[in-house]
Amino acid sequence: MRQTAQAGLRQSRRVAPAKTYRFDARLNEEQKLLIQRAADLEGRTMTDFVLHSAEAAAERAIENRAMLVLTARETEAFADAILKPPAPGPILRRAAREYREKIACGDACHLNLNIG
């Protein structure tokens, strides 16, 4: 009886299998032969080879776009811009002044309410 109860507990603790998705692709004969040959050389099925290769390529693409690589000159220019920013020009000063005026005015001005 005890073994049956333990087996029941183990079954209730099982995690549902991860959901899988289907991916279809059309290949011409040359592509199919090339991929099949590469998969055979690695001892994989075509599906496993394609999924592994696509996953590795996706990770590389994301990593390449996530990292900014600068030359020494570009790094120095970037650091200078951050550490010693130029003074704001007339357009930025006007935009900041207009923003402050709108914010200082509050909802009464925004809603055109006459409070007096």
Backbone atoms as SQL, in Angstrom:
CREATE TABLE atoms (id INTEGER PRIMARY KEY, chain TEXT, resi INTEGER, resn TEXT, atom TEXT, x REAL, y REAL, z REAL);
INSERT INTO atoms VALUES
  (1, 'A', 1, 'MET', 'N', 0.824, -1.191, 0.000),
  (2, 'A', 1, 'MET', 'CA', 0.000, 0.000, 0.000),
  (3, 'A', 1, 'MET', 'C', 0.867, 1.253, 0.000),
  (4, 'A', 2, 'ARG', 'N', 1.955, 1.214, 0.760),
  (5, 'A', 2, 'ARG', 'CA', 2.824, 2.370, 0.872),
  (6, 'A', 2, 'ARG', 'C', 3.476, 2.699, -0.474),
  (7, 'A', 3, 'GLN', 'N', 3.891, 1.679, -1.213),
  (8, 'A', 3, 'GLN', 'CA', 4.516, 1.899, -2.516),
  (9, 'A', 3, 'GLN', 'C', 3.532, 2.550, -3.487),
  (10, 'A', 4, 'THR', 'N', 2.289, 2.150, -3.424),
  (11, 'A', 4, 'THR', 'CA', 1.272, 2.714, -4.310),
  (12, 'A', 4, 'THR', 'C', 1.074, 4.203, -4.007),
  (13, 'A', 5, 'ALA', 'N', 1.043, 4.575, -2.746),
  (14, 'A', 5, 'ALA', 'CA', 0.874, 5.972, -2.355),
  (15, 'A', 5, 'ALA', 'C', 2.071, 6.800, -2.814),
  (16, 'A', 6, 'GLN', 'N', 3.304, 6.260, -2.661),
  (17, 'A', 6, 'GLN', 'CA', 4.496, 6.979, -3.094),
  (18, 'A', 6, 'GLN', 'C', 4.508, 7.141, -4.606),
  (19, 'A', 7, 'ALA', 'N', 4.111, 6.099, -5.322),
  (20, 'A', 7, 'ALA', 'CA', 4.065, 6.177, -6.778),
  (21, 'A', 7, 'ALA', 'C', 3.065, 7.250, -7.213),
  (22, 'A', 8, 'GLY', 'N', 1.943, 7.329, -6.498),
  (23, 'A', 8, 'GLY', 'CA', 0.944, 8.350, -6.808),
  (24, 'A', 8, 'GLY', 'C', 1.481, 9.750, -6.580),
  (25, 'A', 9, 'LEU', 'N', 2.260, 9.933, -5.523),
  (26, 'A', 9, 'LEU', 'CA', 2.862, 11.240, -5.259),
  (27, 'A', 9, 'LEU', 'C', 3.855, 11.615, -6.343),
  (28, 'A', 10, 'ARG', 'N', 4.668, 10.641, -6.764),
  (29, 'A', 10, 'ARG', 'CA', 5.631, 10.916, -7.820),
  (30, 'A', 10, 'ARG', 'C', 4.925, 11.330, -9.104),
  (31, 'A', 11, 'GLN', 'N', 3.836, 10.682, -9.436),
  (32, 'A', 11, 'GLN', 'CA', 3.110, 11.012, -10.650),
  (33, 'A', 11, 'GLN', 'C', 2.496, 12.408, -10.564),
  (34, 'A', 12, 'SER', 'N', 2.001, 12.786, -9.409),
  (35, 'A', 12, 'SER', 'CA', 1.367, 14.101, -9.278),
  (36, 'A', 12, 'SER', 'C', 2.401, 15.218, -9.308),
  (37, 'A', 13, 'ARG', 'N', 3.663, 14.926, -9.020),
  (38, 'A', 13, 'ARG', 'CA', 4.719, 15.935, -9.025),
  (39, 'A', 13, 'ARG', 'C', 5.349, 16.116, -10.401),
  (40, 'A', 14, 'ARG', 'N', 5.025, 15.270, -11.331),
  (41, 'A', 14, 'ARG', 'CA', 5.639, 15.361, -12.656),
  (42, 'A', 14, 'ARG', 'C', 5.308, 16.708, -13.299),
  (43, 'A', 15, 'VAL', 'N', 6.298, 17.239, -13.957),
  (44, 'A', 15, 'VAL', 'CA', 6.128, 18.504, -14.651),
  (45, 'A', 15, 'VAL', 'C', 5.618, 18.204, -16.054),
  (46, 'A', 16, 'ALA', 'N', 4.698, 18.991, -16.498),
  (47, 'A', 16, 'ALA', 'CA', 4.167, 18.803, -17.847),
  (48, 'A', 16, 'ALA', 'C', 5.294, 18.996, -18.857),
  (49, 'A', 17, 'PRO', 'N', 5.306, 18.191, -19.907),
  (50, 'A', 17, 'PRO', 'CA', 6.373, 18.345, -20.908),
  (51, 'A', 17, 'PRO', 'C', 6.300, 19.720, -21.573),
  (52, 'A', 18, 'ALA', 'N', 7.452, 20.220, -21.953),
  (53, 'A', 18, 'ALA', 'CA', 7.507, 21.530, -22.591),
  (54, 'A', 18, 'ALA', 'C', 6.753, 21.482, -23.915),
  (55, 'A', 19, 'LYS', 'N', 6.093, 22.554, -24.222),
  (56, 'A', 19, 'LYS', 'CA', 5.338, 22.629, -25.466),
  (57, 'A', 19, 'LYS', 'C', 6.313, 22.681, -26.631),
  (58, 'A', 20, 'THR', 'N', 6.010, 21.964, -27.675),
  (59, 'A', 20, 'THR', 'CA', 6.868, 21.974, -28.856),
  (60, 'A', 20, 'THR', 'C', 6.114, 22.632, -30.007),
  (61, 'A', 21, 'TYR', 'N', 6.861, 23.156, -30.941),
  (62, 'A', 21, 'TYR', 'CA', 6.297, 23.837, -32.096),
  (63, 'A', 21, 'TYR', 'C', 6.854, 23.206, -33.361),
  (64, 'A', 22, 'ARG', 'N', 6.091, 23.262, -34.416),
  (65, 'A', 22, 'ARG', 'CA', 6.494, 22.681, -35.680),
  (66, 'A', 22, 'ARG', 'C', 7.070, 23.781, -36.562),
  (67, 'A', 23, 'PHE', 'N', 8.126, 23.450, -37.296),
  (68, 'A', 23, 'PHE', 'CA', 8.764, 24.380, -38.231),
  (69, 'A', 23, 'PHE', 'C', 8.978, 23.622, -39.526),
  (70, 'A', 24, 'ASP', 'N', 8.418, 24.108, -40.598),
  (71, 'A', 24, 'ASP', 'CA', 8.571, 23.465, -41.900),
  (72, 'A', 24, 'ASP', 'C', 9.396, 24.360, -42.811),
  (73, 'A', 25, 'ALA', 'N', 10.179, 23.728, -43.664),
  (74, 'A', 25, 'ALA', 'CA', 10.970, 24.484, -44.632),
  (75, 'A', 25, 'ALA', 'C', 11.016, 23.703, -45.946),
  (76, 'A', 26, 'ARG', 'N', 11.026, 24.422, -47.020),
  (77, 'A', 26, 'ARG', 'CA', 11.141, 23.794, -48.333),
  (78, 'A', 26, 'ARG', 'C', 12.589, 23.935, -48.804),
  (79, 'A', 27, 'LEU', 'N', 13.142, 22.843, -49.290),
  (80, 'A', 27, 'LEU', 'CA', 14.523, 22.815, -49.763),
  (81, 'A', 27, 'LEU', 'C', 14.555, 22.358, -51.209),
  (82, 'A', 28, 'ASN', 'N', 15.530, 22.875, -51.942),
  (83, 'A', 28, 'ASN', 'CA', 15.745, 22.286, -53.257),
  (84, 'A', 28, 'ASN', 'C', 16.669, 21.076, -53.070),
  (85, 'A', 29, 'GLU', 'N', 16.892, 20.323, -54.095),
  (86, 'A', 29, 'GLU', 'CA', 17.667, 19.079, -53.962),
  (87, 'A', 29, 'GLU', 'C', 19.100, 19.350, -53.506),
  (88, 'A', 30, 'GLU', 'N', 19.693, 20.406, -54.033),
  (89, 'A', 30, 'GLU', 'CA', 21.081, 20.729, -53.673),
  (90, 'A', 30, 'GLU', 'C', 21.196, 21.058, -52.173),
  (91, 'A', 31, 'GLN', 'N', 20.267, 21.840, -51.653),
  (92, 'A', 31, 'GLN', 'CA', 20.277, 22.188, -50.239),
  (93, 'A', 31, 'GLN', 'C', 20.061, 20.949, -49.374),
  (94, 'A', 32, 'LYS', 'N', 19.126, 20.108, -49.784),
  (95, 'A', 32, 'LYS', 'CA', 18.828, 18.894, -49.028),
  (96, 'A', 32, 'LYS', 'C', 20.048, 17.990, -48.959),
  (97, 'A', 33, 'LEU', 'N', 20.735, 17.796, -50.088),
  (98, 'A', 33, 'LEU', 'CA', 21.916, 16.926, -50.115),
  (99, 'A', 33, 'LEU', 'C', 23.048, 17.510, -49.263),
  (100, 'A', 34, 'LEU', 'N', 23.223, 18.819, -49.338),
  (101, 'A', 34, 'LEU', 'CA', 24.270, 19.469, -48.552),
  (102, 'A', 34, 'LEU', 'C', 24.013, 19.309, -47.059),
  (103, 'A', 35, 'ILE', 'N', 22.791, 19.590, -46.647),
  (104, 'A', 35, 'ILE', 'CA', 22.439, 19.492, -45.226),
  (105, 'A', 35, 'ILE', 'C', 22.500, 18.041, -44.765),
  (106, 'A', 36, 'GLN', 'N', 22.020, 17.118, -45.582),
  (107, 'A', 36, 'GLN', 'CA', 22.061, 15.703, -45.213),
  (108, 'A', 36, 'GLN', 'C', 23.498, 15.229, -45.055),
  (109, 'A', 37, 'ARG', 'N', 24.378, 15.662, -45.964),
  (110, 'A', 37, 'ARG', 'CA', 25.798, 15.263, -45.872),
  (111, 'A', 37, 'ARG', 'C', 26.429, 15.795, -44.584),
  (112, 'A', 38, 'ALA', 'N', 26.173, 17.058, -44.266),
  (113, 'A', 38, 'ALA', 'CA', 26.726, 17.651, -43.042),
  (114, 'A', 38, 'ALA', 'C', 26.174, 16.943, -41.810),
  (115, 'A', 39, 'ALA', 'N', 24.889, 16.644, -41.822),
  (116, 'A', 39, 'ALA', 'CA', 24.267, 15.956, -40.685),
  (117, 'A', 39, 'ALA', 'C', 24.879, 14.569, -40.522),
  (118, 'A', 40, 'ASP', 'N', 25.061, 13.864, -41.629),
  (119, 'A', 40, 'ASP', 'CA', 25.674, 12.532, -41.572),
  (120, 'A', 40, 'ASP', 'C', 27.091, 12.600, -41.009),
  (121, 'A', 41, 'LEU', 'N', 27.849, 13.601, -41.427),
  (122, 'A', 41, 'LEU', 'CA', 29.226, 13.739, -40.935),
  (123, 'A', 41, 'LEU', 'C', 29.273, 13.990, -39.430),
  (124, 'A', 42, 'GLU', 'N', 28.255, 14.643, -38.900),
  (125, 'A', 42, 'GLU', 'CA', 28.197, 14.910, -37.457),
  (126, 'A', 42, 'GLU', 'C', 27.423, 13.842, -36.698),
  (127, 'A', 43, 'GLY', 'N', 26.904, 12.845, -37.409),
  (128, 'A', 43, 'GLY', 'CA', 26.168, 11.778, -36.745),
  (129, 'A', 43, 'GLY', 'C', 24.834, 12.243, -36.190),
  (130, 'A', 44, 'ARG', 'N', 24.193, 13.166, -36.863),
  (131, 'A', 44, 'ARG', 'CA', 22.914, 13.716, -36.425),
  (132, 'A', 44, 'ARG', 'C', 21.852, 13.452, -37.484),
  (133, 'A', 45, 'THR', 'N', 20.618, 13.573, -37.064),
  (134, 'A', 45, 'THR', 'CA', 19.540, 13.566, -38.042),
  (135, 'A', 45, 'THR', 'C', 19.533, 14.929, -38.724),
  (136, 'A', 46, 'MET', 'N', 18.892, 15.015, -39.855),
  (137, 'A', 46, 'MET', 'CA', 18.791, 16.315, -40.527),
  (138, 'A', 46, 'MET', 'C', 18.069, 17.321, -39.648),
  (139, 'A', 47, 'THR', 'N', 17.005, 16.883, -39.016),
  (140, 'A', 47, 'THR', 'CA', 16.240, 17.781, -38.144),
  (141, 'A', 47, 'THR', 'C', 17.108, 18.307, -37.019),
  (142, 'A', 48, 'ASP', 'N', 17.831, 17.416, -36.346),
  (143, 'A', 48, 'ASP', 'CA', 18.689, 17.821, -35.240),
  (144, 'A', 48, 'ASP', 'C', 19.784, 18.764, -35.740),
  (145, 'A', 49, 'PHE', 'N', 20.368, 18.445, -36.883),
  (146, 'A', 49, 'PHE', 'CA', 21.426, 19.286, -37.443),
  (147, 'A', 49, 'PHE', 'C', 20.895, 20.687, -37.756),
  (148, 'A', 50, 'VAL', 'N', 19.744, 20.746, -38.416),
  (149, 'A', 50, 'VAL', 'CA', 19.179, 22.043, -38.798),
  (150, 'A', 50, 'VAL', 'C', 18.806, 22.853, -37.559),
  (151, 'A', 51, 'LEU', 'N', 18.160, 22.217, -36.586),
  (152, 'A', 51, 'LEU', 'CA', 17.778, 22.949, -35.371),
  (153, 'A', 51, 'LEU', 'C', 19.001, 23.445, -34.617),
  (154, 'A', 52, 'HIS', 'N', 20.010, 22.596, -34.470),
  (155, 'A', 52, 'HIS', 'CA', 21.230, 22.991, -33.764),
  (156, 'A', 52, 'HIS', 'C', 21.918, 24.147, -34.496),
  (157, 'A', 53, 'SER', 'N', 22.015, 24.038, -35.809),
  (158, 'A', 53, 'SER', 'CA', 22.676, 25.082, -36.604),
  (159, 'A', 53, 'SER', 'C', 21.899, 26.394, -36.558),
  (160, 'A', 54, 'ALA', 'N', 20.577, 26.310, -36.670),
  (161, 'A', 54, 'ALA', 'CA', 19.757, 27.522, -36.636),
  (162, 'A', 54, 'ALA', 'C', 19.826, 28.189, -35.270),
  (163, 'A', 55, 'GLU', 'N', 19.811, 27.391, -34.215),
  (164, 'A', 55, 'GLU', 'CA', 19.895, 27.949, -32.865),
  (165, 'A', 55, 'GLU', 'C', 21.231, 28.653, -32.648),
  (166, 'A', 56, 'ALA', 'N', 22.318, 28.014, -33.088),
  (167, 'A', 56, 'ALA', 'CA', 23.646, 28.625, -32.943),
  (168, 'A', 56, 'ALA', 'C', 23.729, 29.918, -33.758),
  (169, 'A', 57, 'ALA', 'N', 23.179, 29.914, -34.968),
  (170, 'A', 57, 'ALA', 'CA', 23.200, 31.117, -35.805),
  (171, 'A', 57, 'ALA', 'C', 22.361, 32.228, -35.180),
  (172, 'A', 58, 'ALA', 'N', 21.222, 31.880, -34.596),
  (173, 'A', 58, 'ALA', 'CA', 20.371, 32.882, -33.944),
  (174, 'A', 58, 'ALA', 'C', 21.086, 33.505, -32.751),
  (175, 'A', 59, 'GLU', 'N', 21.749, 32.687, -31.945),
  (176, 'A', 59, 'GLU', 'CA', 22.492, 33.208, -30.788),
  (177, 'A', 59, 'GLU', 'C', 23.616, 34.137, -31.232),
  (178, 'A', 60, 'ARG', 'N', 24.334, 33.759, -32.305),
  (179, 'A', 60, 'ARG', 'CA', 25.414, 34.616, -32.827),
  (180, 'A', 60, 'ARG', 'C', 24.853, 35.943, -33.331),
  (181, 'A', 61, 'ALA', 'N', 23.740, 35.892, -34.057),
  (182, 'A', 61, 'ALA', 'CA', 23.144, 37.116, -34.598),
  (183, 'A', 61, 'ALA', 'C', 22.732, 38.058, -33.479),
  (184, 'A', 62, 'ILE', 'N', 22.124, 37.526, -32.450),
  (185, 'A', 62, 'ILE', 'CA', 21.694, 38.351, -31.310),
  (186, 'A', 62, 'ILE', 'C', 22.904, 38.914, -30.586),
  (187, 'A', 63, 'GLU', 'N', 23.900, 38.078, -30.360),
  (188, 'A', 63, 'GLU', 'CA', 25.106, 38.531, -29.664),
  (189, 'A', 63, 'GLU', 'C', 25.824, 39.612, -30.457),
  (190, 'A', 64, 'ASN', 'N', 25.899, 39.448, -31.777),
  (191, 'A', 64, 'ASN', 'CA', 26.579, 40.440, -32.617),
  (192, 'A', 64, 'ASN', 'C', 25.875, 41.783, -32.583),
  (193, 'A', 65, 'ARG', 'N', 24.552, 41.778, -32.449),
  (194, 'A', 65, 'ARG', 'CA', 23.807, 43.026, -32.429),
  (195, 'A', 65, 'ARG', 'C', 23.746, 43.616, -31.025),
  (196, 'A', 66, 'ALA', 'N', 23.969, 42.815, -30.007),
  (197, 'A', 66, 'ALA', 'CA', 23.859, 43.286, -28.629),
  (198, 'A', 66, 'ALA', 'C', 25.133, 43.960, -28.140),
  (199, 'A', 67, 'MET', 'N', 26.235, 43.727, -28.829),
  (200, 'A', 67, 'MET', 'CA', 27.502, 44.257, -28.367),
  (201, 'A', 67, 'MET', 'C', 28.010, 45.307, -29.357),
  (202, 'A', 68, 'LEU', 'N', 28.358, 46.451, -28.843),
  (203, 'A', 68, 'LEU', 'CA', 28.898, 47.517, -29.664),
  (204, 'A', 68, 'LEU', 'C', 30.414, 47.471, -29.565),
  (205, 'A', 69, 'VAL', 'N', 31.070, 47.281, -30.702),
  (206, 'A', 69, 'VAL', 'CA', 32.527, 47.214, -30.724),
  (207, 'A', 69, 'VAL', 'C', 33.040, 48.508, -31.352),
  (208, 'A', 70, 'LEU', 'N', 33.856, 49.220, -30.591),
  (209, 'A', 70, 'LEU', 'CA', 34.383, 50.503, -31.036),
  (210, 'A', 70, 'LEU', 'C', 35.894, 50.445, -31.186),
  (211, 'A', 71, 'THR', 'N', 36.404, 51.245, -32.098),
  (212, 'A', 71, 'THR', 'CA', 37.851, 51.401, -32.202),
  (213, 'A', 71, 'THR', 'C', 38.306, 52.257, -31.023),
  (214, 'A', 72, 'ALA', 'N', 39.603, 52.373, -30.847),
  (215, 'A', 72, 'ALA', 'CA', 40.134, 53.198, -29.758),
  (216, 'A', 72, 'ALA', 'C', 39.679, 54.651, -29.932),
  (217, 'A', 73, 'ARG', 'N', 39.699, 55.152, -31.149),
  (218, 'A', 73, 'ARG', 'CA', 39.294, 56.536, -31.420),
  (219, 'A', 73, 'ARG', 'C', 37.804, 56.721, -31.119),
  (220, 'A', 74, 'GLU', 'N', 36.976, 55.765, -31.533),
  (221, 'A', 74, 'GLU', 'CA', 35.539, 55.848, -31.269),
  (222, 'A', 74, 'GLU', 'C', 35.239, 55.766, -29.775),
  (223, 'A', 75, 'THR', 'N', 35.992, 54.923, -29.065),
  (224, 'A', 75, 'THR', 'CA', 35.815, 54.799, -27.624),
  (225, 'A', 75, 'THR', 'C', 36.139, 56.118, -26.929),
  (226, 'A', 76, 'GLU', 'N', 37.211, 56.754, -27.358),
  (227, 'A', 76, 'GLU', 'CA', 37.604, 58.032, -26.764),
  (228, 'A', 76, 'GLU', 'C', 36.550, 59.107, -27.047),
  (229, 'A', 77, 'ALA', 'N', 36.033, 59.147, -28.271),
  (230, 'A', 77, 'ALA', 'CA', 35.007, 60.134, -28.619),
  (231, 'A', 77, 'ALA', 'C', 33.735, 59.890, -27.815),
  (232, 'A', 78, 'PHE', 'N', 33.362, 58.635, -27.638),
  (233, 'A', 78, 'PHE', 'CA', 32.170, 58.297, -26.861),
  (234, 'A', 78, 'PHE', 'C', 32.341, 58.724, -25.404),
  (235, 'A', 79, 'ALA', 'N', 33.487, 58.386, -24.818),
  (236, 'A', 79, 'ALA', 'CA', 33.746, 58.747, -23.423),
  (237, 'A', 79, 'ALA', 'C', 33.760, 60.265, -23.249),
  (238, 'A', 80, 'ASP', 'N', 34.371, 60.977, -24.190),
  (239, 'A', 80, 'ASP', 'CA', 34.389, 62.446, -24.110),
  (240, 'A', 80, 'ASP', 'C', 32.984, 63.026, -24.174),
  (241, 'A', 81, 'ALA', 'N', 32.150, 62.459, -25.035),
  (242, 'A', 81, 'ALA', 'CA', 30.781, 62.962, -25.166),
  (243, 'A', 81, 'ALA', 'C', 29.994, 62.740, -23.881),
  (244, 'A', 82, 'ILE', 'N', 30.258, 61.633, -23.204),
  (245, 'A', 82, 'ILE', 'CA', 29.551, 61.341, -21.953),
  (246, 'A', 82, 'ILE', 'C', 30.102, 62.194, -20.803),
  (247, 'A', 83, 'LEU', 'N', 31.413, 62.266, -20.710),
  (248, 'A', 83, 'LEU', 'CA', 32.045, 62.957, -19.579),
  (249, 'A', 83, 'LEU', 'C', 32.081, 64.473, -19.748),
  (250, 'A', 84, 'LYS', 'N', 32.165, 64.943, -20.984),
  (251, 'A', 84, 'LYS', 'CA', 32.224, 66.389, -21.239),
  (252, 'A', 84, 'LYS', 'C', 31.228, 66.748, -22.340),
  (253, 'A', 85, 'PRO', 'N', 29.946, 66.690, -22.027),
  (254, 'A', 85, 'PRO', 'CA', 28.956, 66.962, -23.076),
  (255, 'A', 85, 'PRO', 'C', 29.015, 68.424, -23.516),
  (256, 'A', 86, 'PRO', 'N', 28.687, 68.683, -24.770),
  (257, 'A', 86, 'PRO', 'CA', 28.683, 70.076, -25.230),
  (258, 'A', 86, 'PRO', 'C', 27.523, 70.839, -24.577),
  (259, 'A', 87, 'ALA', 'N', 27.665, 72.140, -24.544),
  (260, 'A', 87, 'ALA', 'CA', 26.598, 72.984, -23.982),
  (261, 'A', 87, 'ALA', 'C', 25.365, 72.870, -24.878),
  (262, 'A', 88, 'PRO', 'N', 24.177, 72.955, -24.289),
  (263, 'A', 88, 'PRO', 'CA', 22.971, 72.861, -25.114),
  (264, 'A', 88, 'PRO', 'C', 22.865, 74.041, -26.079),
  (265, 'A', 89, 'GLY', 'N', 22.423, 73.759, -27.279),
  (266, 'A', 89, 'GLY', 'CA', 22.257, 74.797, -28.291),
  (267, 'A', 89, 'GLY', 'C', 20.935, 75.522, -28.115),
  (268, 'A', 90, 'PRO', 'N', 20.677, 76.506, -28.959),
  (269, 'A', 90, 'PRO', 'CA', 19.464, 77.325, -28.805),
  (270, 'A', 90, 'PRO', 'C', 18.171, 76.518, -28.966),
  (271, 'A', 91, 'ILE', 'N', 18.139, 75.548, -29.833),
  (272, 'A', 91, 'ILE', 'CA', 16.921, 74.758, -30.047),
  (273, 'A', 91, 'ILE', 'C', 16.607, 73.927, -28.808),
  (274, 'A', 92, 'LEU', 'N', 17.627, 73.291, -28.224),
  (275, 'A', 92, 'LEU', 'CA', 17.416, 72.497, -27.017),
  (276, 'A', 92, 'LEU', 'C', 17.017, 73.385, -25.840),
  (277, 'A', 93, 'ARG', 'N', 17.643, 74.562, -25.725),
  (278, 'A', 93, 'ARG', 'CA', 17.275, 75.477, -24.632),
  (279, 'A', 93, 'ARG', 'C', 15.832, 75.942, -24.765),
  (280, 'A', 94, 'ARG', 'N', 15.394, 76.240, -25.998),
  (281, 'A', 94, 'ARG', 'CA', 14.014, 76.677, -26.207),
  (282, 'A', 94, 'ARG', 'C', 13.041, 75.543, -25.881),
  (283, 'A', 95, 'ALA', 'N', 13.368, 74.325, -26.315),
  (284, 'A', 95, 'ALA', 'CA', 12.499, 73.176, -26.030),
  (285, 'A', 95, 'ALA', 'C', 12.401, 72.945, -24.525),
  (286, 'A', 96, 'ALA', 'N', 13.509, 73.061, -23.812),
  (287, 'A', 96, 'ALA', 'CA', 13.499, 72.869, -22.361),
  (288, 'A', 96, 'ALA', 'C', 12.662, 73.952, -21.689),
  (289, 'A', 97, 'ARG', 'N', 12.782, 75.201, -22.163),
  (290, 'A', 97, 'ARG', 'CA', 12.008, 76.303, -21.583),
  (291, 'A', 97, 'ARG', 'C', 10.511, 76.076, -21.814),
  (292, 'A', 98, 'GLU', 'N', 10.142, 75.676, -23.019),
  (293, 'A', 98, 'GLU', 'CA', 8.732, 75.419, -23.328),
  (294, 'A', 98, 'GLU', 'C', 8.200, 74.255, -22.494),
  (295, 'A', 99, 'TYR', 'N', 9.010, 73.249, -22.304),
  (296, 'A', 99, 'TYR', 'CA', 8.603, 72.107, -21.485),
  (297, 'A', 99, 'TYR', 'C', 8.359, 72.542, -20.047),
  (298, 'A', 100, 'ARG', 'N', 9.304, 73.304, -19.491),
  (299, 'A', 100, 'ARG', 'CA', 9.149, 73.781, -18.104),
  (300, 'A', 100, 'ARG', 'C', 7.899, 74.651, -17.961),
  (301, 'A', 101, 'GLU', 'N', 7.629, 75.498, -18.946),
  (302, 'A', 101, 'GLU', 'CA', 6.446, 76.364, -18.885),
  (303, 'A', 101, 'GLU', 'C', 5.172, 75.528, -18.886),
  (304, 'A', 102, 'LYS', 'N', 5.115, 74.506, -19.697),
  (305, 'A', 102, 'LYS', 'CA', 3.928, 73.654, -19.750),
  (306, 'A', 102, 'LYS', 'C', 3.768, 72.871, -18.457),
  (307, 'A', 103, 'ILE', 'N', 4.859, 72.370, -17.906),
  (308, 'A', 103, 'ILE', 'CA', 4.813, 71.588, -16.667),
  (309, 'A', 103, 'ILE', 'C', 4.463, 72.498, -15.490),
  (310, 'A', 104, 'ALA', 'N', 5.037, 73.684, -15.433),
  (311, 'A', 104, 'ALA', 'CA', 4.777, 74.612, -14.334),
  (312, 'A', 104, 'ALA', 'C', 3.331, 75.086, -14.366),
  (313, 'A', 105, 'CYS', 'N', 2.764, 75.190, -15.550),
  (314, 'A', 105, 'CYS', 'CA', 1.387, 75.633, -15.695),
  (315, 'A', 105, 'CYS', 'C', 0.436, 74.592, -15.127),
  (316, 'A', 106, 'GLY', 'N', 0.753, 73.330, -15.270),
  (317, 'A', 106, 'GLY', 'CA', -0.054, 72.259, -14.703),
  (318, 'A', 106, 'GLY', 'C', -1.302, 71.962, -15.506),
  (319, 'A', 107, 'ASP', 'N', -2.212, 71.220, -14.893),
  (320, 'A', 107, 'ASP', 'CA', -3.438, 70.784, -15.565),
  (321, 'A', 107, 'ASP', 'C', -4.376, 71.943, -15.894),
  (322, 'A', 108, 'ALA', 'N', -4.339, 72.988, -15.093),
  (323, 'A', 108, 'ALA', 'CA', -5.252, 74.109, -15.326),
  (324, 'A', 108, 'ALA', 'C', -5.006, 74.720, -16.709),
  (325, 'A', 109, 'CYS', 'N', -3.741, 74.895, -17.072),
  (326, 'A', 109, 'CYS', 'CA', -3.429, 75.459, -18.394),
  (327, 'A', 109, 'CYS', 'C', -3.708, 74.428, -19.485),
  (328, 'A', 110, 'HIS', 'N', -3.371, 73.191, -19.213),
  (329, 'A', 110, 'HIS', 'CA', -3.561, 72.138, -20.213),
  (330, 'A', 110, 'HIS', 'C', -5.034, 71.986, -20.569),
  (331, 'A', 111, 'LEU', 'N', -5.895, 72.107, -19.574),
  (332, 'A', 111, 'LEU', 'CA', -7.331, 71.947, -19.797),
  (333, 'A', 111, 'LEU', 'C', -8.015, 73.280, -20.097),
  (334, 'A', 112, 'ASN', 'N', -7.258, 74.369, -20.179),
  (335, 'A', 112, 'ASN', 'CA', -7.786, 75.711, -20.422),
  (336, 'A', 112, 'ASN', 'C', -8.841, 76.094, -19.395),
  (337, 'A', 113, 'LEU', 'N', -8.570, 75.811, -18.133),
  (338, 'A', 113, 'LEU', 'CA', -9.477, 76.163, -17.061),
  (339, 'A', 113, 'LEU', 'C', -9.107, 77.565, -16.549),
  (340, 'A', 114, 'ASN', 'N', -10.106, 78.359, -16.306),
  (341, 'A', 114, 'ASN', 'CA', -9.862, 79.685, -15.720),
  (342, 'A', 114, 'ASN', 'C', -10.057, 79.581, -14.221),
  (343, 'A', 115, 'ILE', 'N', -8.939, 79.570, -13.537),
  (344, 'A', 115, 'ILE', 'CA', -8.993, 79.501, -12.078),
  (345, 'A', 115, 'ILE', 'C', -8.559, 80.868, -11.572),
  (346, 'A', 116, 'GLY', 'N', -9.387, 81.463, -10.805),
  (347, 'A', 116, 'GLY', 'CA', -8.977, 82.779, -10.481),
  (348, 'A', 116, 'GLY', 'C', -9.350, 83.305, -9.208);
